[in-house]
């Protein structure tokens, strides 16, 4: 840097698991050293469970970051995002508790189960993992395994009809997530046929198929934008993966 005035006193990094070592080194070069200690204030929030790119954890010492000194490293031990029931369901799906043994080993490493068990944050009860890092309680999510894509679409249409007609949920408050747009091309037709045009005027689908609507970016776990809907519109978008 040409001038110390261009340097920062501190930098906070979120989603550190997505960064390459060279990027951390670049950030360090943008920081002022503390007077006396000559250390730099780089705060990194890092979550192995959200490592979507499969990157190796950096060698912090080689980068120039001393994480082992004193109490610099803090492990956050409580999930505020979801209830315990949602976290447990997602955690057991992630670990594929019914998968073949060779797959389980890889997934346990990915989810850092050994560290969580050592910290008393998870407990293995039979083939099910009980989590102890989410205090809020609620209902377990409903998981349905259907025999075909057509049965899946029919179930979705039935559930949308129930939400709208029985629970009086507004169509614009319903969001349907799916992985691939191609396999759900007939979903809007199936829902219309079941519910009727008096309840749903239009669908908002991904890839900009409905124009003139403002886009709102989803969290990082979702791969596409979801659109703000006007009244009597049902939203559909693609989903890559959902974190807990």
Helices and strands as residue ranges (DSSP letters): G 4-6, E 10-13, G 16-18, H 21-29, E 41-44, G 48-50, H 60-63, H 84-94, H 101-110, H 113-118, E 122-125, E 128-131, H 149-165, G 171-173, E 175-178, G 182-184, H 187-195, E 202-204, E 215-216, E 226-227, E 233-238
